[in-house]
Every structure is written in C-alpha cells, then in structure tokens.
Amino acid sequence: MIAVHNAQQPRQTTSLTERVLLLIGAVFLVANFLALAVINNRWNFTHWTHMLVWLACAWVGHRWLNRSLPDRDPIIFPITMFLSGWGLVIIDRLAPGFADRQSLWLIAGTIALLLTACLPYGIRWLRTYRYILLFAGLLLLIATIILGRNPSGLSGAPQLWLGAGSIYFQPSEALKIILVGFLASYLAEQYPALRAEGLSIRQRILILSPRVFGPILLMWGISIVILIWQRDLGTAILFFVVFLILLYVASGSVWILLSGAVLIAVAGFAAYHLFSVVQLRVDIWLNPWPESDGRAYQIVQSLMAFAAGGIFGQGLGQGLPNYIPVVHSDFILAALAEEWGLLGIVSLIACIVTLVIRGLQIAITRHAQPFQAMLAVGLSMLIATQSILIMAGVLKLIPLTGVTLPFMSYGGSSLLITFIMVGILLRLSSTEDKTR
C-alpha cells in the first residue's frame, strides 16, 4: 500500500499543478473577454464562443492527459493553452472574423495534440518511416511550388498554400516535423561514431565529413529551394538554423557552426542580389524612414506601436494597432506591445523561454536514448528560433522573415503543427514512451 501511495503521489502533484495553471490562465482570459465585451459592447453569443471553445479544449485536454499520460510534464500544456488563448483574445479584438477560424483550428490542434501525445508508438513512426515521410514531405513541397495558392488572392503574394475551397494548408509547416524527425533519427544512428573518444583530429574529420557535412548540404539545398521557388525567406532560415543546431549538439564540433555560418552568408549574399523580396526586406531593415508611407509602412507602424505601449501599455482595446497591415498574423507582437506594453512582452517571452527550457530538460532526461533526445532538442529549437525570428523582425533587429509567432499569430497550419510538436514533447516527457 505504501509503494502504491508513493507512486501515485507524483501523478497527483502533476495533475494539481497543471489544473492550477490552467485555472490561472482561464481567469486571465475570461477577464480579457469580459473587458472586450464592455469596451466594444459585444454581448452576443459569437463573442463568447471563442472563450467557450478555449475552456472546452483546456478541460478536455487536461482530463485526457490525466488518463493517458499521468506522469507528463505539468508545465507544457498550460503554457501552450495560455499562449493560444491570449492570441485568440488579440485576434478577436483586431479581426473577429479570423477569430472564428482560429477557434476551429484550436479545436483541431487540441485533438491533434492529444492524439500525438497519447497514441502508443506514435513517435516511433517518425523513425521507422523516416524515408517515406521525407519523400512525402518533399512531394508536398514540389506540389506547393507547382500548384501553390494564396488565401488572399492577391497577385504577387507568396503562393505557399495548398487548398480546396475555403480550406488551406501550408505544407512547409508539416515539413518542419518531418525534417526534424528525419535528422534526429539519422543522428541517433551516427551518434556513437560522432561522439567517439580517443580519435585524432584527422580521424574525426574523416568521420564527420560524410556523416555530418552531407546532411548540412541536404538541408541547405532544401532551404535554397524554398527560398528560390517560394520566396519564403523565414522558413528557409528556420530550417537551416535549427538543423545546424541539431548537428552541433550531436557532434559537438565547432566546425559545424562555422561551415553553416559560411553557407548562410553565401546564400544571403546571393539572395539579396537575385531576389527583389529579399532586397526589399534588407533595405527596409537598414533604413525604413524614407519610405514610411510606402513600402516600409508596416514596420514603421509596428515601431510606433511599441513606442506607444511604453512599460504598461495603453490598455486592452485602447490602442490603435489596426493601422498595421496584417496585424493579426505577422505583427501580432506589435499589437500586444501597444496594449500590454513591456510588461506584456516580458510575460510572453517568459512563457516561451519556459516552454523551450522544459523541452530541453526532456532532452537531458532522454540522454540515454539519442533519437528521443535529438527530437526534443529539434522541436524545442524550432519553437525558439521561430519566436526569435519574428520578434526580432517586428522590432527591426533583423530583416523581416514572414514567419508566425508560435501559438499566438493567426494561422491554422502553424497552430496545428505547433500543437503536434507540443504533443510529441508531452509524450517524450512521460515514462510511458519507451521508444529508442
């Protein structure tokens, strides 16, 4: 009886911790929806539907995870739901029509998260069928290049989606998980050789050259294809940086970072001189003010939103972030900064950093299982790198890349795939999964 009691104690602590965090998030979000209803005099059922959807997803997810993964990490799911709910509040404030769609994607994402986290042997499929998945992912990429569309219907806009009717999906989002799974599986097999001790520099170079630089060139090639044919600067950079980090973690070789930096510099130099979209973003980044009413209008308005927010912000519903084009998607951080100020930005960054740290801690606990450790590192770095790229771009610290802010920005494909990443991390955080 004592042994059973001791085994159940951590599980009860996990459930209680997660429940308390979800409750705190629910109170915050309900207060926000109530404030928007008062400010905008929106007491209709549609406005509250979004909040009800979030509450249902949080409750069902918590109950389902308690039953299927009782010893999971108790922090990951509450942070995921909190950020997605906060994003839903901002989208409902700025573009109510898009909030309806985001609520539907939140339901789909929660279901995908739970299936990924709770289905047995789900992670093993990424390793067993890695070549099939990679081939399917590349076929989707080719299909996007040939048949790609843009939901806005604007001529000249990036054609990054495949769709039927009013439903669109961005294949490059799914390719994130496929490529991370492929590389994690490959590096897990090469790990003993890459980490072998007692080797001379010449022997280590002979081992590293075909086993490491080959994948580097493969990922660099895929990134270049995405950049050339899809004009998707953000995804190209995201893929290559994350895979560079994974290769460095697996091999411990500084030459990985140096060679990767050289390839990034070469690709960036060529892209600036070959593609107008890259040249435009770099020029705007260097000096947006001469074209503040033209091509640089979006980034200038974003900077003004940050300045107007100050430390504590203008207050919910009190700012004017609607002046920023596509504010509910790429520039949702600017809207948060104007209405929540530095306090809101720090809170957001703290949540993302905590989520990434929990993912890296999972990798540490799985150090004896290289595939799972590499997978946890790769998914955590995807979330971290994507967050850094968009936050730094909106703040004009780097050129704009066009990626979404994980969990918060409007975008069904991004939300769905990010939730699947979280589901994998939850699975890896539990001793229920024994995949090697």
N, C-alpha and C positions, 0 to 999 in steps of 0.2 A: 504493500500500500504506500509505503514511504517513497519507493522508487517511482511509482506511477505519479504520485503527487509532485515529485521533483521534476519529472519530465513534462508535466502539464503546466508548471509554473511559468516557464519562458513563453509558452504559447499564449497563456492568458495575458502576460505582460505585453506581448506583441499586439494582440487584439485590442487591449485597452489603449495603448499608445496611439495606434492608428485611429481608433474611434475618437479619441480626444482631439487629435489633429484635424480630422475631418470635420468635427463639430465646430472647432475654431474657424476653419475655412468657411463653413456653411453660415455661421453668424456674420462674418465679414461680407460675404456675397449677398446675403439677404438684405443686410443694411444698405448695400450699394444699390440693389434693385429697388428697394423702397425709396431711397433718395432720388433715383431717376424718375420714379413714378410721381413723386411730389413735384420735382422741378419741371418735368415736361407734361404733367397732368395726364399721364398714361396709366390708367387703371384698368385697361382692357385685359382680357384673358391672355391674348397673344404675348403681351409683355412678360407676364409671369410664367408662361410656358417654358421659356428658356431656363428659368430658375428651377422649375419643377423637373425639367429634364436632367439638370445637373444633380439635383438631390437624389433622383432615382438612380442615376449612374453611380453616384458615390455609395449609396446604400447597398445596391445590388453587388457592386464590386467588392465592397468590404465583406459582405456576407459570403460571397462566393469564394473569395480568397481565404477567409477563415476556415472554410470547409476543406478546400483543396490544398492550400499551402499555409498551414498554421504557423510554421516557423520561418516565414519570409521576413525580409527587411521591412520594418514597420514605418519607415520614413518615406520611401519612394512613392508609394501610391498616393498618400495625402498631398505631397508636393505636386505630383502630376495633376491631380484633380483641382487643386487650388489654382495653379497657373492657368489651366484650361478654363476654369470658371471666371477668373479675373479677366482673361482675354475675351470671354463671352460678354462680360459686362461692358467692356470698352467697345466691342463691335456693336452691341445693342444700342449703345449711346450714339455711335457715329454712323452706322449703316444698319438699321433694324432689319432690312430685307436680307442682308447677308447673315445676320444673327440666326434667322430661321434655318438657313442651310447649315451653318456651323453647329447648331444644335443637333441636326440629323447626323452630321459627321461625328459629333461627340458620342452619340449612341453607337454608331458603327465602330468607332475607335475603342470604346469601352468593351464591346463584345470581342473585338479582335485581341485586345489586351488580355482578357480573361481566358480566351481560348489558347493563346500563346503561352500564358503562364501555367495553365492547368492541364493541358493535354500532355499525356506521357510521351516521351521520346520526341517531342517537338523540336528541340534544339539539335538532336542527333541528325535530323533530316538535312540541316544546313551542312553537315559534314559528309554524310553518306552520299547525298545527291548534289555535291558542290558543282560538278561539271555540268550537270543538267540544268541546274539553277542559273549558272553563269551563262550558258548558251541561251537560255530563255530570256535572261535579262538583256543580253546583247541584241537578241532579236527584237525585243520591245524598243530598245534604243534605236535600232535601224528603222523600225516601223514608225517611230516618232519623227525621225528625220524625213521620211517619205510622206507620211500621212498626218503629220502633226497639225494641230489646230490651236487656236487661242480663244478662250471663252468670251473675251471682249469683242471679238470680231473685227478689231482694228487692223488695218493694213499696215504691215511693217512691224507689228508686235511679235514677240518671240512665239514660235509655234511649238510649245513644249508639252502639249497635252494630246492625249487620245480620248475621243469621246463619242458617245452615241446619244443623240437628243440633247437633253439638258444636263447629262451626267458626264463629267470629265475627270480624267485621272492622269497624273504626271508620272510616267514610268521611271524617270530618274530618281524619284523618291524610293521606289521599291528596290532600285539598283543599289542603293546605299547598304541595305541589309545584306543583299546577295553578295556584294563585293567584300564587305567586312567578314561575312561568314566564310567566303572562299579563301581569303587571305589568312584568316585565323586558323583554318583547317590546314592550309599549306605550311604555315609557320610552325604549327604544332608538330608536324611530321619532321621538319628540319631543325627543331629546337635543340635536340641533343648535339647535333653537329655544330650548330651556331654557337652554343654555349660551352663547347668542349674546352677543357683547361689543358695547359701544358703545350699549346701549339705555338710554333714560331710565327712571326709576322707573315712570312712567305706562305706558310701552310694555311693561316687564317684567311689571307687574301684569296688563295686558290679555292677555299671553301665558300667564302662569301660571294665571290664574283658571280658564279652561275646561279646560286641559290637565293641571292638577295637582289642583285642588280637586274636579274631577269624580271622578277615581279615589279621592280621600280619602273622599268621601261614599259611593261604592260600597262600599269596604271597611268603612267604619263601619257601613253598612247591613247588610252580611253578618254582621259581628261582633254587631250588635244582635239579628239573627235567631237566631244561635247561642245568644246569652245568654238570650233570652226563651223560645224554644221548647225548647231543650235543656238549659237551666240549666248550660251549660258555660262557666264563668267563665274558666278557664285558656285554652282555645282562642280565645275571643273576644279576650282581651287580647293573646295571642300574635300572632294575625293582624294586629291593628291596629298594634301597636308595630313589627313587622317591616316592614310596608308603609310606615309613616311614615318609618322609617329609609331605606328604598329611595328614597322620593320626595325626601327631603332630599339623599341622595347624588347623585341625578340632577339636581336643580335647584340645589342649593347655597343654597336660600332658608331663612332662619331662620323666615319666616312659616309654613312647613310645620310646623315643630315647635310653634310657638305655637298654631296653629289645631288641630293634633292634640291638644295638651295640653288645650285647652278642650273638645274633643269627648269626650275620655276623662273629664274631670272631670264633665261633664254626664251622660254615660252612667253613671258610677259613682254619682253622687248619686241619680239616678233608680232605678238597680238596687237600691241599699240600701233605699229606701223601698217598692219594689214587690215584691221577691223575698225570701222568707224565707231561702233558702240563702245569698244574698249578705250579708244582715244577720247571719246566724249566724256566717259566717266573719270578718266585720269585728269583731263583738263578742268572739269568741274571741281574735282577734289583739290587741285592745286590753287585755283582761284575762281570761286563761283560768283563773286560780287559783280563783275561787269555784265553778267547775263542773269542777274537776279530776277528779271521779269520774263525770262525766256527759258533756255534750256536748263538753267540752274535753279529754276523757281522752286522745285520740290525740296532740294537740300537747303536752300536759304530759308524757306518757311519752317523747315524742321529745326534749324538752328535758332530761329526766333522763338519757336515753341519751347525749346529748352531754356532759353533766356527768360521767357515769361513765367516759367514754372518756379524758378528760384529754389528755395530749400523745401518749402512745404506745399508748393503748388497753388494753382488758382482755385482748386476745389472741384469735386465731381460735378460735371456738367457745366462748369463755369468758364472753361477755356474756349479757344477758337481753333482747335486742331483740324476742323473740317476744311480749312484753307489749304491744307497739304493734300495734294493729289494721292489717291490710293492709300490714304492714311490707315485704313482698317487692315491693310495687309503688310506691305514692306515697311511702313513708317508708324506702326502701332506704338513703338517705343517713344516716339516724339509726342504722341497723344498722352501717353502715360506720364511723361515728364512734365507736360504743361499743366495737367490737372492734379498730379500727385507729387510733383517736384522731385528734388534729390532724395527725399525720404522714400518715395515710391520706387525710384531707380535702384537704390541700395537694397531695398527689400526684394526686388525682382532678382538682382544679381546674387543675393544671399541664397535665395531658393535654388537658382540654377547651380551655383557652386556646391551647395549641399547635395543636390542630386548627383552631380558628377563625382563628388568625393565618395558618396555611398557606392557608386558604380565601381570606382577604383578599389575601394575596400573589398568589394566582392571579388575582384580580380586577385587581390592579395590572398584571400582565403582559399582561392582555387589554384594557387601556385603549383600544386602537385598535378594539376590537370591543365596542361598548356593550352589546349583548344578552348576550354571554357574561360581561362584567364585572358587569352588574346581576344576572345569575343567580347568579354566585359569591358576591356580596355578600349576596343574599337568603337563599341556603341557609346560609351561614355564620352570618348573624344569626338564622336560625331555631334553629339548634343553640345559639347563645349565649344567646338570650333565653329559650328553654325551660329551659335549665340554670339560669339566674339565677332564674327564677320559682319553680321547685320547690325549689332550695337555700335561697333566702331565705324561702320559705314554711315549710319544715321547721324553720328556725331562728327563726321568728316575727319576721322582719324586715319581712315584708309579709303580708297575709292569704293563706291557703292558696288555691291556684288549681286544684289537682287534675291538673296535667299530670305526665307521667312524666319521670324523669331519663334523658336520651338514652343509649342503648346498655346501661344497667345495670338499669333497672327491668324487672319482668316486664310483658310486653305485646307480643303478636305484631304487631299493626298498627303500633305505634310502632317496634319494632325493624326491621320490614320497610321501612317508608318512610324511616327514618333511613339504613338501608343504601343505599337507592336514591339518597338525597341524596349520600352519600359516593361512590357510583359516578359521579354527574354531576360532582362535584368532581375525581375522578381523571381523567375524560375531558377536562375543561377544563384540567387541569394538563399534559396531553400535547400536543405539537405535531401529533399525529395528527389532532386535530379541527380542521377549518378552517371551522366554521360561523360565519356572520357575521349 
